[in-house]
Amino acid sequence: MDHLKINHDPEPVRLFQSDFLEFFTHVSPVTIVILWAPVAGFFLARAILSAEGSGQFPVRIPIGILLGLLLWTLTEYLVHRYVFHYKPHGAWQERIVFMFHGIHHYQPQCKTRLVMPPAVSIPGGIIFYGFVYLVVGGLFRSPRWVDPLLVGSIVGYVTYDLIHYATHHFPMRRGWLKFLKRHHMQHHYKTPDQRFGVSSPLWDWVFQTTPD
């Protein structure tokens, strides 16, 4: 995506001729919180209820939530690096990559295209749920860990979307938030093929995609 020129026009670039389809390419960060907070609450409640009657504090819940947050940061990194920055082969692949993420690099300050549209995040969430359930609940035979992991992952996802919005539209002049803003702005304006972490630079350090 390093070949894309930056477009600073405040008017969003249209992706579809159809007004109906175009509507679903724009979303407010408030929508993400309203949509996913109840889902995280549902999985948290189910995790707590499944532990009732054991007579012991379900330590797996806070541990699972923390592991879910970590799992999300890895998912965020891998999807950003290998899906959003996939090198297209042919015009139709280039069109798809542009709609998913290239438009954001082309017009990075567009306020309504900074968080994942539900039309994409909901199917992605269902796939993620199936993956965690099959691996943790099936392969590792630990179904009680599934809900806490999902809570942490959903919280991580919402945090990621909000941080991403903030890096583009809030000053973030101090501390860790200032570092995250600088890290992401360098991804946009200096190294589009590096610095893929948005909510955390952890996996950029692990996989050495942060320049010296």
Backbone as CSV, one residue per row, in Angstrom:
resi,resn,N_x,N_y,N_z,CA_x,CA_y,CA_z,C_x,C_y,C_z
1,MET,0.807,-1.205,0.000,0.000,0.000,0.000,0.845,1.260,0.000
2,ASP,2.151,1.072,-0.098,3.032,2.234,-0.070,2.916,3.056,-1.349
3,HIS,2.225,2.496,-2.396,2.075,3.234,-3.642,0.888,4.183,-3.610
4,LEU,0.026,4.080,-2.577,-1.162,4.917,-2.510,-0.797,6.329,-2.052
5,LYS,-1.301,7.307,-2.764,-1.112,8.689,-2.343,-2.172,9.041,-1.300
6,ILE,-1.786,9.882,-0.361,-2.699,10.267,0.702,-3.707,11.278,0.183
7,ASN,-4.976,11.027,0.494,-6.060,11.924,0.097,-6.577,12.608,1.365
8,HIS,-6.445,13.919,1.437,-6.872,14.677,2.620,-8.239,15.325,2.430
9,ASP,-8.936,14.979,1.385,-10.273,15.509,1.142,-11.204,15.052,2.267
10,PRO,-11.910,15.970,2.943,-12.806,15.573,4.046,-14.010,14.760,3.576
11,GLU,-14.345,14.843,2.301,-15.479,14.091,1.770,-15.059,12.637,1.526
12,PRO,-15.721,11.662,2.161,-15.325,10.260,1.998,-15.414,9.794,0.545
13,VAL,-14.420,9.038,0.139,-14.421,8.449,-1.201,-15.475,7.344,-1.246
14,ARG,-16.265,7.317,-2.282,-17.295,6.277,-2.423,-16.651,4.966,-2.854
15,LEU,-17.143,3.884,-2.253,-16.694,2.547,-2.631,-17.714,1.829,-3.503
16,PHE,-18.983,2.218,-3.376,-20.047,1.582,-4.139,-20.933,2.646,-4.781
17,GLN,-21.460,2.356,-5.950,-22.433,3.255,-6.577,-23.759,3.204,-5.834
18,SER,-24.079,2.033,-5.287,-25.325,1.854,-4.549,-25.264,2.571,-3.203
19,ASP,-26.246,3.426,-2.926,-26.308,4.102,-1.625,-26.523,3.101,-0.500
20,PHE,-27.264,2.027,-0.782,-27.523,1.005,0.230,-26.221,0.335,0.667
21,LEU,-25.399,-0.097,-0.288,-24.127,-0.742,0.047,-23.146,0.256,0.652
22,GLU,-23.153,1.474,0.140,-22.235,2.493,0.651,-22.505,2.790,2.122
23,PHE,-23.772,2.738,2.513,-24.152,2.999,3.903,-23.405,2.092,4.867
24,PHE,-23.197,0.840,4.499,-22.577,-0.133,5.394,-21.054,-0.006,5.462
25,THR,-20.477,0.897,4.700,-19.028,1.107,4.775,-18.663,2.207,5.763
26,HIS,-19.668,2.821,6.375,-19.422,3.904,7.329,-19.956,3.503,8.702
27,VAL,-19.187,3.775,9.740,-19.613,3.378,11.081,-18.969,4.298,12.114
28,SER,-19.695,4.559,13.191,-19.190,5.350,14.316,-18.584,4.417,15.358
29,PRO,-17.552,4.865,16.072,-16.991,4.026,17.145,-18.004,3.727,18.245
30,VAL,-18.999,4.603,18.428,-20.042,4.348,19.419,-20.809,3.076,19.071
31,THR,-21.005,2.843,17.778,-21.718,1.649,17.319,-20.998,0.382,17.759
32,ILE,-19.678,0.400,17.712,-18.896,-0.775,18.093,-19.103,-1.103,19.570
33,VAL,-19.099,-0.087,20.416,-19.299,-0.302,21.852,-20.708,-0.838,22.115
34,ILE,-21.707,-0.213,21.495,-23.096,-0.639,21.694,-23.300,-2.077,21.214
35,LEU,-22.649,-2.440,20.125,-22.829,-3.769,19.557,-22.127,-4.853,20.356
36,TRP,-20.877,-4.618,20.768,-20.053,-5.691,21.323,-20.011,-5.741,22.843
37,ALA,-20.322,-4.644,23.535,-20.329,-4.683,25.004,-21.338,-5.697,25.538
38,PRO,-22.573,-5.759,25.020,-23.506,-6.783,25.513,-23.039,-8.208,25.216
39,VAL,-22.341,-8.399,24.099,-21.837,-9.737,23.769,-20.781,-10.164,24.784
40,ALA,-19.871,-9.234,25.119,-18.865,-9.540,26.134,-19.529,-9.800,27.481
41,GLY,-20.554,-9.014,27.804,-21.283,-9.219,29.052,-21.968,-10.575,29.105
42,PHE,-22.500,-11.018,27.984,-23.150,-12.329,27.922,-22.157,-13.450,28.224
43,PHE,-20.999,-13.411,27.573,-20.006,-14.468,27.796,-19.442,-14.424,29.214
44,LEU,-19.311,-13.205,29.776,-18.834,-13.089,31.152,-19.859,-13.678,32.116
45,ALA,-21.130,-13.331,31.915,-22.182,-13.866,32.785,-22.240,-15.388,32.689
46,ARG,-22.108,-15.924,31.473,-22.162,-17.372,31.308,-20.974,-18.056,31.974
47,ALA,-19.801,-17.401,31.930,-18.626,-17.961,32.591,-18.811,-17.999,34.103
48,ILE,-19.393,-16.926,34.669,-19.613,-16.853,36.116,-20.665,-17.867,36.541
49,LEU,-21.756,-17.957,35.781,-22.826,-18.889,36.134,-22.363,-20.339,36.048
50,SER,-21.476,-20.628,35.123,-20.986,-22.003,34.979,-20.086,-22.397,36.146
51,ALA,-19.581,-21.388,36.888,-18.692,-21.669,38.012,-19.434,-21.741,39.340
52,GLU,-20.722,-21.392,39.351,-21.482,-21.417,40.598,-21.637,-22.846,41.112
53,GLY,-21.518,-22.967,42.435,-21.653,-24.282,43.050,-20.354,-25.026,43.206
54,SER,-19.267,-24.479,42.649,-17.972,-25.167,42.771,-17.353,-24.954,44.146
55,GLY,-17.783,-23.866,44.841,-17.243,-23.580,46.162,-15.882,-22.928,46.144
56,GLN,-15.351,-22.647,44.972,-14.041,-22.018,44.847,-14.139,-20.833,43.900
57,PHE,-13.260,-19.857,44.127,-13.217,-18.710,43.213,-12.739,-19.189,41.844
58,PRO,-13.489,-18.899,40.795,-13.102,-19.367,39.459,-11.937,-18.571,38.885
59,VAL,-10.722,-18.908,39.299,-9.538,-18.160,38.897,-9.337,-18.192,37.391
60,ARG,-9.944,-19.198,36.742,-9.768,-19.283,35.292,-10.404,-18.087,34.577
61,ILE,-11.384,-17.431,35.229,-12.058,-16.318,34.563,-11.123,-15.131,34.358
62,PRO,-10.497,-14.581,35.415,-9.572,-13.462,35.157,-8.360,-13.878,34.333
63,ILE,-7.851,-15.104,34.548,-6.712,-15.568,33.756,-7.123,-15.705,32.290
64,GLY,-8.312,-16.266,32.073,-8.800,-16.437,30.708,-9.017,-15.104,30.009
65,ILE,-9.507,-14.112,30.746,-9.711,-12.788,30.152,-8.379,-12.180,29.731
66,LEU,-7.369,-12.305,30.588,-6.040,-11.785,30.247,-5.454,-12.511,29.040
67,LEU,-5.637,-13.832,29.001,-5.159,-14.597,27.845,-5.929,-14.210,26.580
68,GLY,-7.221,-13.901,26.743,-8.015,-13.457,25.608,-7.536,-12.120,25.059
69,LEU,-7.165,-11.218,25.962,-6.587,-9.942,25.522,-5.305,-10.175,24.727
70,LEU,-4.461,-11.077,25.234,-3.220,-11.394,24.530,-3.514,-12.032,23.171
71,LEU,-4.502,-12.933,23.157,-4.888,-13.576,21.900,-5.376,-12.547,20.903
72,TRP,-6.122,-11.555,21.375,-6.592,-10.529,20.450,-5.430,-9.756,19.843
73,THR,-4.431,-9.371,20.653,-3.316,-8.593,20.108,-2.607,-9.368,19.005
74,LEU,-2.498,-10.689,19.166,-1.894,-11.514,18.115,-2.793,-11.549,16.882
75,THR,-4.097,-11.715,17.096,-5.046,-11.732,15.980,-5.011,-10.419,15.216
76,GLU,-5.008,-9.326,15.971,-4.944,-7.992,15.365,-3.707,-7.862,14.475
77,TYR,-2.580,-8.292,14.987,-1.324,-8.192,14.238,-1.371,-9.041,12.967
78,LEU,-1.791,-10.294,13.096,-1.784,-11.211,11.953,-2.766,-10.772,10.873
79,VAL,-3.964,-10.342,11.282,-4.953,-9.895,10.297,-4.470,-8.636,9.593
80,HIS,-3.917,-7.693,10.356,-3.430,-6.450,9.758,-2.285,-6.727,8.789
81,ARG,-1.385,-7.586,9.172,-0.208,-7.835,8.341,-0.514,-8.686,7.116
82,TYR,-1.242,-9.787,7.312,-1.374,-10.770,6.243,-2.700,-10.697,5.477
83,VAL,-3.725,-10.068,6.066,-5.001,-9.928,5.358,-5.153,-8.516,4.807
84,PHE,-5.064,-7.520,5.689,-5.234,-6.143,5.243,-4.113,-5.692,4.311
85,HIS,-2.909,-6.213,4.521,-1.768,-5.831,3.680,-1.358,-6.964,2.743
86,TYR,-2.327,-7.757,2.372,-2.091,-8.818,1.394,-1.670,-8.199,0.060
87,LYS,-0.677,-8.788,-0.573,-0.207,-8.293,-1.864,-1.106,-8.865,-2.963
88,PRO,-1.935,-8.054,-3.570,-2.909,-8.567,-4.537,-2.259,-9.031,-5.837
89,HIS,-2.897,-10.032,-6.449,-2.477,-10.543,-7.746,-3.668,-10.419,-8.689
90,GLY,-3.706,-9.347,-9.406,-4.816,-9.124,-10.322,-5.721,-8.010,-9.848
91,ALA,-6.517,-7.495,-10.788,-7.347,-6.325,-10.526,-8.417,-6.594,-9.478
92,TRP,-9.045,-7.780,-9.490,-10.146,-8.042,-8.560,-9.645,-8.162,-7.128
93,GLN,-8.445,-8.765,-6.941,-7.867,-8.830,-5.601,-7.485,-7.438,-5.110
94,GLU,-6.958,-6.633,-6.010,-6.591,-5.265,-5.625,-7.826,-4.479,-5.200
95,ARG,-8.937,-4.710,-5.883,-10.179,-4.032,-5.536,-10.647,-4.434,-4.140
96,ILE,-10.586,-5.733,-3.833,-11.021,-6.228,-2.532,-10.128,-5.682,-1.414
97,VAL,-8.807,-5.743,-1.626,-7.867,-5.244,-0.617,-8.074,-3.746,-0.391
98,PHE,-8.356,-3.012,-1.466,-8.588,-1.578,-1.326,-9.841,-1.310,-0.506
99,MET,-10.907,-2.076,-0.744,-12.152,-1.869,0.004,-11.974,-2.198,1.481
100,PHE,-11.182,-3.247,1.780,-11.024,-3.665,3.168,-10.093,-2.734,3.947
101,HIS,-9.002,-2.314,3.313,-8.018,-1.554,4.096,-7.291,-0.476,3.297
102,GLY,-7.180,-0.682,1.996,-6.473,0.306,1.189,-7.120,1.670,1.248
103,ILE,-8.452,1.700,1.333,-9.159,2.966,1.427,-8.732,3.742,2.671
104,HIS,-8.406,3.025,3.742,-7.977,3.686,4.970,-6.605,4.314,4.798
105,HIS,-5.713,3.658,4.080,-4.400,4.256,3.820,-4.504,5.396,2.812
106,TYR,-5.467,5.297,1.912,-5.661,6.355,0.919,-6.270,7.596,1.561
107,GLN,-7.204,7.386,2.485,-7.892,8.499,3.150,-7.897,8.253,4.662
108,PRO,-6.722,8.366,5.310,-6.574,7.926,6.706,-7.339,8.745,7.736
109,GLN,-7.765,9.952,7.401,-8.461,10.793,8.382,-9.980,10.745,8.236
110,CYS,-10.485,9.874,7.401,-11.939,9.757,7.237,-12.534,9.178,8.516
111,LYS,-13.335,9.959,9.225,-13.814,9.586,10.563,-14.737,8.380,10.566
112,THR,-15.441,8.142,9.485,-16.421,7.053,9.470,-15.850,5.743,8.952
113,ARG,-14.536,5.710,8.684,-13.916,4.472,8.214,-12.682,4.122,9.044
114,LEU,-12.783,4.363,10.345,-11.656,4.086,11.236,-11.906,2.883,12.131
115,VAL,-13.135,2.413,12.194,-13.455,1.210,12.960,-14.112,0.201,12.016
116,MET,-14.080,-1.066,12.415,-14.567,-2.127,11.536,-16.091,-2.082,11.400
117,PRO,-16.615,-2.028,10.177,-18.068,-2.060,9.995,-18.648,-3.379,10.504
118,PRO,-19.827,-3.348,11.123,-20.449,-4.595,11.590,-20.627,-5.635,10.494
119,ALA,-20.783,-5.190,9.246,-20.923,-6.137,8.139,-19.693,-7.007,7.993
120,VAL,-18.551,-6.535,8.509,-17.308,-7.309,8.477,-17.020,-7.924,9.843
121,SER,-17.218,-7.140,10.909,-16.838,-7.609,12.249,-17.730,-8.736,12.758
122,ILE,-19.014,-8.738,12.399,-19.903,-9.799,12.874,-19.545,-11.154,12.262
123,PRO,-19.404,-11.266,10.934,-18.929,-12.543,10.388,-17.554,-12.934,10.925
124,GLY,-16.661,-11.933,11.071,-15.345,-12.222,11.629,-15.434,-12.731,13.053
125,GLY,-16.355,-12.157,13.843,-16.544,-12.611,15.219,-17.068,-14.031,15.291
126,ILE,-17.966,-14.384,14.363,-18.490,-15.751,14.335,-17.388,-16.748,13.995
127,ILE,-16.547,-16.390,13.039,-15.410,-17.255,12.681,-14.453,-17.396,13.855
128,PHE,-14.190,-16.284,14.541,-13.286,-16.306,15.697,-13.852,-17.183,16.803
129,TYR,-15.150,-17.052,17.064,-15.810,-17.874,18.078,-15.671,-19.357,17.727
130,GLY,-15.922,-19.698,16.471,-15.801,-21.088,16.050,-14.394,-21.616,16.220
131,PHE,-13.404,-20.783,15.912,-12.003,-21.195,16.056,-11.660,-21.469,17.515
132,VAL,-12.025,-20.529,18.408,-11.720,-20.700,19.828,-12.450,-21.911,20.394
133,TYR,-13.713,-22.081,20.021,-14.501,-23.212,20.528,-13.909,-24.549,20.075
134,LEU,-13.519,-24.645,18.807,-12.975,-25.901,18.288,-11.610,-26.210,18.894
135,VAL,-10.760,-25.190,19.007,-9.398,-25.419,19.504,-9.399,-25.624,21.014
136,VAL,-9.979,-24.672,21.752,-9.930,-24.729,23.218,-10.926,-25.749,23.760
137,GLY,-12.169,-25.677,23.276,-13.192,-26.588,23.782,-13.093,-27.990,23.240
138,GLY,-12.649,-28.137,21.977,-12.565,-29.446,21.355,-11.190,-30.078,21.449
139,LEU,-10.211,-29.412,20.836,-8.860,-29.976,20.785,-8.241,-30.114,22.168
140,PHE,-8.351,-29.065,22.989,-7.757,-29.093,24.326,-8.750,-29.530,25.409
141,ARG,-10.001,-29.787,25.027,-11.028,-30.286,25.941,-11.155,-29.422,27.197
142,SER,-11.199,-28.124,26.991,-11.328,-27.175,28.110,-12.437,-26.177,27.807
143,PRO,-13.678,-26.634,27.673,-14.765,-25.734,27.260,-15.022,-24.590,28.232
144,ARG,-14.687,-24.762,29.527,-14.944,-23.695,30.493,-14.013,-22.499,30.299
145,TRP,-12.956,-22.669,29.520,-12.054,-21.557,29.241,-12.522,-20.735,28.040
146,VAL,-13.463,-21.259,27.280,-13.876,-20.583,26.052,-14.486,-19.209,26.343
147,ASP,-15.435,-19.146,27.265,-16.115,-17.876,27.541,-15.170,-16.799,28.069
148,PRO,-14.307,-17.093,29.069,-13.369,-16.054,29.504,-12.439,-15.577,28.387
149,LEU,-11.987,-16.500,27.553,-11.133,-16.106,26.429,-11.876,-15.176,25.477
150,LEU,-13.149,-15.469,25.243,-13.938,-14.633,24.343,-14.178,-13.253,24.945
151,VAL,-14.404,-13.195,26.261,-14.572,-11.892,26.921,-13.329,-11.031,26.709
152,GLY,-12.162,-11.598,27.000,-10.920,-10.848,26.833,-10.687,-10.432,25.395
153,SER,-11.004,-11.313,24.453,-10.797,-11.006,23.036,-11.728,-9.905,22.564
154,ILE,-12.978,-9.931,23.014,-13.927,-8.890,22.617,-13.532,-7.540,23.207
155,VAL,-13.137,-7.546,24.486,-12.663,-6.304,25.103,-11.433,-5.791,24.355
156,GLY,-10.545,-6.702,23.984,-9.361,-6.318,23.221,-9.725,-5.718,21.877
157,TYR,-10.713,-6.326,21.206,-11.137,-5.813,19.897,-11.740,-4.411,20.011
158,VAL,-12.640,-4.215,20.979,-13.254,-2.899,21.153,-12.192,-1.857,21.500
159,THR,-11.259,-2.239,22.371,-10.165,-1.332,22.731,-9.338,-0.968,21.513
160,TYR,-9.063,-1.961,20.682,-8.301,-1.732,19.444,-9.006,-0.710,18.548
161,ASP,-10.301,-0.903,18.329,-11.031,0.015,17.461,-11.044,1.433,18.031
162,LEU,-11.231,1.555,19.349,-11.265,2.880,19.964,-9.886,3.542,19.929
163,ILE,-8.840,2.763,20.182,-7.480,3.309,20.105,-7.174,3.743,18.673
164,HIS,-7.590,2.927,17.711,-7.344,3.280,16.309,-8.018,4.604,15.951
165,TYR,-9.256,4.765,16.377,-9.951,6.027,16.129,-9.217,7.180,16.809
166,ALA,-8.811,6.955,18.055,-8.150,8.021,18.822,-6.815,8.416,18.219
167,THR,-6.053,7.461,17.690,-4.746,7.804,17.109,-4.888,8.744,15.925
168,HIS,-6.028,8.709,15.268,-6.233,9.567,14.103,-6.904,10.892,14.451
169,HIS,-7.595,10.967,15.599,-8.400,12.160,15.840,-8.270,12.763,17.236
170,PHE,-7.364,12.257,18.060,-7.131,12.860,19.368,-5.640,13.150,19.530
171,PRO,-5.291,14.175,20.314,-3.880,14.562,20.427,-2.978,13.467,21.003
172,MET,-3.385,12.852,22.134,-2.605,11.773,22.768,-1.143,12.202,22.941
173,ARG,-0.926,13.197,23.786,0.382,13.845,23.905,1.267,13.271,25.004
174,ARG,0.757,12.302,25.778,1.551,11.824,26.912,1.575,10.300,26.974
175,GLY,2.675,9.802,27.539,2.773,8.416,27.956,2.571,7.388,26.861
176,TRP,1.928,6.286,27.261,1.766,5.123,26.387,0.898,5.456,25.175
177,LEU,-0.140,6.259,25.373,-1.012,6.622,24.263,-0.256,7.441,23.218
178,LYS,0.623,8.315,23.657,1.451,9.071,22.723,2.326,8.125,21.906
179,PHE,2.888,7.102,22.571,3.715,6.119,21.869,2.892,5.369,20.818
180,LEU,1.662,4.934,21.186,0.821,4.198,20.251,0.443,5.061,19.048
181,LYS,0.149,6.326,19.304,-0.195,7.233,18.195,0.991,7.377,17.244
182,ARG,2.170,7.599,17.798,3.359,7.758,16.961,3.645,6.470,16.183
183,HIS,3.511,5.331,16.854,3.748,4.032,16.232,2.820,3.838,15.025
184,HIS,1.551,4.198,15.193,0.590,3.995,14.109,0.752,5.028,13.004
185,MET,1.058,6.265,13.367,1.264,7.285,12.337,2.488,6.967,11.481
186,GLN,3.506,6.387,12.094,4.669,5.976,11.314,4.317,4.839,10.360
187,HIS,3.389,3.972,10.780,2.906,2.916,9.878,2.264,3.547,8.643
188,HIS,1.492,4.605,8.849,0.791,5.240,7.731,1.731,6.047,6.838
189,TYR,2.604,6.832,7.449,3.322,7.842,6.681,4.790,7.513,6.413
190,LYS,5.331,6.474,7.059,6.740,6.138,6.841,6.956,4.686,6.445
191,THR,6.345,3.766,7.185,6.614,2.344,6.962,5.308,1.558,6.858
192,PRO,4.575,1.661,5.741,3.289,0.964,5.626,3.410,-0.550,5.634
193,ASP,4.598,-1.086,5.422,4.800,-2.530,5.469,5.462,-2.973,6.773
194,GLN,5.380,-2.133,7.786,5.884,-2.459,9.122,4.974,-1.797,10.149
195,ARG,5.243,-2.076,11.429,4.467,-1.490,12.531,2.965,-1.808,12.384
196,PHE,2.621,-3.088,12.438,1.244,-3.512,12.216,0.396,-3.492,13.483
197,GLY,1.008,-3.479,14.650,0.238,-3.418,15.882,-0.374,-2.047,16.083
198,VAL,-1.622,-2.002,16.495,-2.305,-0.730,16.752,-2.532,-0.548,18.252
199,SER,-3.123,-1.540,18.899,-3.362,-1.446,20.336,-2.144,-1.870,21.146
200,SER,-1.183,-2.525,20.492,0.040,-2.959,21.172,1.135,-3.206,20.136
201,PRO,2.370,-2.814,20.439,3.483,-3.097,19.533,4.151,-4.443,19.821
202,LEU,3.568,-5.233,20.746,4.208,-6.467,21.212,4.650,-7.364,20.075
203,TRP,3.739,-7.669,19.146,4.066,-8.648,18.102,4.943,-8.047,17.015
204,ASP,4.967,-6.716,16.893,5.968,-6.093,16.022,7.361,-6.346,16.570
205,TRP,7.493,-6.309,17.895,8.785,-6.608,18.510,9.138,-8.086,18.355
206,VAL,8.135,-8.944,18.574,8.390,-10.393,18.490,8.791,-10.788,17.081
207,PHE,8.068,-10.300,16.067,8.306,-10.694,14.682,9.206,-9.724,13.929
208,GLN,9.763,-8.782,14.677,10.758,-7.857,14.138,10.249,-7.074,12.927
209,THR,9.062,-6.510,13.086,8.530,-5.632,12.041,8.507,-4.182,12.512
210,THR,9.396,-3.877,13.440,9.634,-2.502,13.841,11.053,-2.126,13.434
211,PRO,11.231,-1.072,12.611,12.575,-0.694,12.183,13.448,-0.326,13.371
212,ASP,14.745,-0.517,13.217,15.693,-0.110,14.254,15.643,1.401,14.444
